[in-house]
C-alpha cells in the first residue's frame, strides 16, 4: 500500500488549484477547487475545466469570474502515487474560447 501525500496549492500565475483529501484517508480526493490568481486581470469571462488521472471531472458555467471566486467539483476518487489532478481556465473572446495557460496540476 503506497502512502499518499497531499500536494501543496499549485498555481501558474493565472490559475490556482486546491486538492481536498477525504477525511481520514490521504489517498482519496474529496474535491478540487480552482480560482483565478489575483495577479491577473481582476475579472475574466470564461470557464474552468477540471480533470484527474481518470479523465474529465467537470466544467464550470461560463461567466464573469473574479479572483475572489472559486469553482469546485466533487471528486470522491482514490488517488495513487504519481496521479495528477489538474485545472485550467478557458477565456471567452467573442464567440470562441482560448485556454489561458497550461493546466495547473497537483501530484500525489
Buried (B, 14 or more C-beta within 10 A) or exposed (E): EEEBEBBEEBBBEBBBBBBBBBEEEBBBBBBBBBBBBEEBEEEBEBBBBBBBBEEEBBBBEBEEBEBEEBBBBEBEBBBEEEBBBBBBBBBBEEEEBEEBEEBBBBBB
